[in-house]
Amino acid sequence: MRKFIEKKGEGVHHISLEVDDIEAELAELKARGVQLINEKPYLNAHRNPVAFVSRKNTRGVLVELIQYMDKKKE
């Protein structure tokens, strides 16, 4: 993130959206022609699957999809 701030200045680096099924969301986005940075999710430091949508589709804002694995079912 330091490099981002040095290059672009202060501001929003990315937003994160919680999804129930990250695999399904990625498949839906891909089917709609959305460019993805990660076509397959990977585990973040907290062991939750995440994936990013390209800034090219979101007016320059990096969008992260995250599925919380330890979330209790309601």
Rosetta constraint file for C-alpha pairs under 8 A:
AtomPair CA 1 CA 5 HARMONIC 6.39 0.50
AtomPair CA 1 CA 13 HARMONIC 7.50 0.50
AtomPair CA 2 CA 6 HARMONIC 6.16 0.50
AtomPair CA 3 CA 7 HARMONIC 6.03 0.50
AtomPair CA 4 CA 8 HARMONIC 5.78 0.50
AtomPair CA 4 CA 9 HARMONIC 7.26 0.50
AtomPair CA 4 CA 13 HARMONIC 7.46 0.50
AtomPair CA 5 CA 9 HARMONIC 4.49 0.50
AtomPair CA 5 CA 10 HARMONIC 5.44 0.50
AtomPair CA 5 CA 11 HARMONIC 7.72 0.50
AtomPair CA 12 CA 61 HARMONIC 7.64 0.50
AtomPair CA 13 CA 61 HARMONIC 7.22 0.50
AtomPair CA 13 CA 62 HARMONIC 6.77 0.50
AtomPair CA 14 CA 61 HARMONIC 5.98 0.50
AtomPair CA 14 CA 62 HARMONIC 4.59 0.50
AtomPair CA 14 CA 63 HARMONIC 5.62 0.50
AtomPair CA 14 CA 64 HARMONIC 7.02 0.50
AtomPair CA 15 CA 61 HARMONIC 7.50 0.50
AtomPair CA 15 CA 62 HARMONIC 6.52 0.50
AtomPair CA 15 CA 63 HARMONIC 5.15 0.50
AtomPair CA 15 CA 64 HARMONIC 6.10 0.50
AtomPair CA 16 CA 63 HARMONIC 5.86 0.50
AtomPair CA 16 CA 64 HARMONIC 4.51 0.50
AtomPair CA 16 CA 65 HARMONIC 5.78 0.50
AtomPair CA 16 CA 66 HARMONIC 6.85 0.50
AtomPair CA 17 CA 63 HARMONIC 7.38 0.50
AtomPair CA 17 CA 64 HARMONIC 6.11 0.50
AtomPair CA 17 CA 65 HARMONIC 4.99 0.50
AtomPair CA 17 CA 66 HARMONIC 6.16 0.50
AtomPair CA 18 CA 65 HARMONIC 5.93 0.50
AtomPair CA 18 CA 66 HARMONIC 4.94 0.50
AtomPair CA 18 CA 67 HARMONIC 5.75 0.50
AtomPair CA 18 CA 68 HARMONIC 7.41 0.50
AtomPair CA 19 CA 25 HARMONIC 7.45 0.50
AtomPair CA 19 CA 65 HARMONIC 6.54 0.50
AtomPair CA 19 CA 66 HARMONIC 5.97 0.50
AtomPair CA 19 CA 67 HARMONIC 5.27 0.50
AtomPair CA 20 CA 67 HARMONIC 5.91 0.50
AtomPair CA 20 CA 68 HARMONIC 7.90 0.50
AtomPair CA 21 CA 25 HARMONIC 6.31 0.50
AtomPair CA 21 CA 67 HARMONIC 6.62 0.50
AtomPair CA 22 CA 26 HARMONIC 6.09 0.50
AtomPair CA 22 CA 41 HARMONIC 7.31 0.50
AtomPair CA 22 CA 49 HARMONIC 7.44 0.50
AtomPair CA 22 CA 50 HARMONIC 7.54 0.50
AtomPair CA 22 CA 65 HARMONIC 6.98 0.50
AtomPair CA 22 CA 66 HARMONIC 6.84 0.50
AtomPair CA 22 CA 67 HARMONIC 5.98 0.50
AtomPair CA 23 CA 27 HARMONIC 6.23 0.50
AtomPair CA 23 CA 40 HARMONIC 7.31 0.50
AtomPair CA 23 CA 41 HARMONIC 7.31 0.50
AtomPair CA 24 CA 28 HARMONIC 6.15 0.50
AtomPair CA 25 CA 29 HARMONIC 6.15 0.50
AtomPair CA 26 CA 30 HARMONIC 6.06 0.50
AtomPair CA 26 CA 39 HARMONIC 6.65 0.50
AtomPair CA 26 CA 40 HARMONIC 7.63 0.50
AtomPair CA 27 CA 31 HARMONIC 6.08 0.50
AtomPair CA 28 CA 32 HARMONIC 6.32 0.50
AtomPair CA 29 CA 33 HARMONIC 6.50 0.50
AtomPair CA 29 CA 34 HARMONIC 5.27 0.50
AtomPair CA 29 CA 35 HARMONIC 7.91 0.50
AtomPair CA 30 CA 34 HARMONIC 5.23 0.50
AtomPair CA 30 CA 35 HARMONIC 6.76 0.50
AtomPair CA 30 CA 36 HARMONIC 7.23 0.50
AtomPair CA 34 CA 53 HARMONIC 7.65 0.50
AtomPair CA 34 CA 54 HARMONIC 7.96 0.50
AtomPair CA 34 CA 57 HARMONIC 6.48 0.50
AtomPair CA 35 CA 53 HARMONIC 6.47 0.50
AtomPair CA 35 CA 54 HARMONIC 5.62 0.50
AtomPair CA 35 CA 56 HARMONIC 7.42 0.50
AtomPair CA 35 CA 57 HARMONIC 6.71 0.50
AtomPair CA 36 CA 52 HARMONIC 6.29 0.50
AtomPair CA 36 CA 53 HARMONIC 4.46 0.50
AtomPair CA 36 CA 54 HARMONIC 5.15 0.50
AtomPair CA 37 CA 51 HARMONIC 7.27 0.50
AtomPair CA 37 CA 52 HARMONIC 5.34 0.50
AtomPair CA 37 CA 53 HARMONIC 5.46 0.50
AtomPair CA 37 CA 54 HARMONIC 5.38 0.50
AtomPair CA 38 CA 51 HARMONIC 5.25 0.50
AtomPair CA 38 CA 52 HARMONIC 5.65 0.50
AtomPair CA 38 CA 53 HARMONIC 7.18 0.50
AtomPair CA 39 CA 51 HARMONIC 7.33 0.50
AtomPair CA 40 CA 51 HARMONIC 6.91 0.50
AtomPair CA 41 CA 49 HARMONIC 5.43 0.50
AtomPair CA 41 CA 50 HARMONIC 5.06 0.50
AtomPair CA 41 CA 51 HARMONIC 4.81 0.50
AtomPair CA 42 CA 48 HARMONIC 7.87 0.50
AtomPair CA 42 CA 49 HARMONIC 5.11 0.50
AtomPair CA 42 CA 50 HARMONIC 5.52 0.50
AtomPair CA 42 CA 51 HARMONIC 6.63 0.50
AtomPair CA 43 CA 47 HARMONIC 4.94 0.50
AtomPair CA 43 CA 48 HARMONIC 5.12 0.50
AtomPair CA 43 CA 49 HARMONIC 4.38 0.50
AtomPair CA 43 CA 50 HARMONIC 6.14 0.50
AtomPair CA 44 CA 48 HARMONIC 5.54 0.50
AtomPair CA 44 CA 49 HARMONIC 6.27 0.50
AtomPair CA 44 CA 50 HARMONIC 6.48 0.50
AtomPair CA 47 CA 69 HARMONIC 7.81 0.50
AtomPair CA 48 CA 66 HARMONIC 6.88 0.50
AtomPair CA 48 CA 67 HARMONIC 6.07 0.50
AtomPair CA 48 CA 68 HARMONIC 5.46 0.50
AtomPair CA 48 CA 69 HARMONIC 5.78 0.50
AtomPair CA 49 CA 66 HARMONIC 5.90 0.50
AtomPair CA 49 CA 67 HARMONIC 5.66 0.50
AtomPair CA 49 CA 68 HARMONIC 7.33 0.50
AtomPair CA 49 CA 69 HARMONIC 7.83 0.50
AtomPair CA 50 CA 64 HARMONIC 6.72 0.50
AtomPair CA 50 CA 65 HARMONIC 5.46 0.50
AtomPair CA 50 CA 66 HARMONIC 4.48 0.50
AtomPair CA 50 CA 67 HARMONIC 6.62 0.50
AtomPair CA 51 CA 64 HARMONIC 5.73 0.50
AtomPair CA 51 CA 65 HARMONIC 5.33 0.50
AtomPair CA 51 CA 66 HARMONIC 6.83 0.50
AtomPair CA 52 CA 62 HARMONIC 7.10 0.50
AtomPair CA 52 CA 63 HARMONIC 5.65 0.50
AtomPair CA 52 CA 64 HARMONIC 4.46 0.50
AtomPair CA 52 CA 65 HARMONIC 6.13 0.50
AtomPair CA 53 CA 57 HARMONIC 7.45 0.50
AtomPair CA 53 CA 58 HARMONIC 7.97 0.50
AtomPair CA 53 CA 62 HARMONIC 6.52 0.50
AtomPair CA 53 CA 63 HARMONIC 5.29 0.50
AtomPair CA 53 CA 64 HARMONIC 6.40 0.50
AtomPair CA 53 CA 65 HARMONIC 7.82 0.50
AtomPair CA 54 CA 58 HARMONIC 7.17 0.50
AtomPair CA 54 CA 62 HARMONIC 6.39 0.50
AtomPair CA 54 CA 63 HARMONIC 7.29 0.50
AtomPair CA 55 CA 59 HARMONIC 6.24 0.50
AtomPair CA 55 CA 60 HARMONIC 4.46 0.50
AtomPair CA 55 CA 61 HARMONIC 5.26 0.50
AtomPair CA 55 CA 62 HARMONIC 5.01 0.50
AtomPair CA 55 CA 63 HARMONIC 7.30 0.50
AtomPair CA 56 CA 60 HARMONIC 6.06 0.50
AtomPair CA 58 CA 62 HARMONIC 7.10 0.50
AtomPair CA 58 CA 63 HARMONIC 7.55 0.50
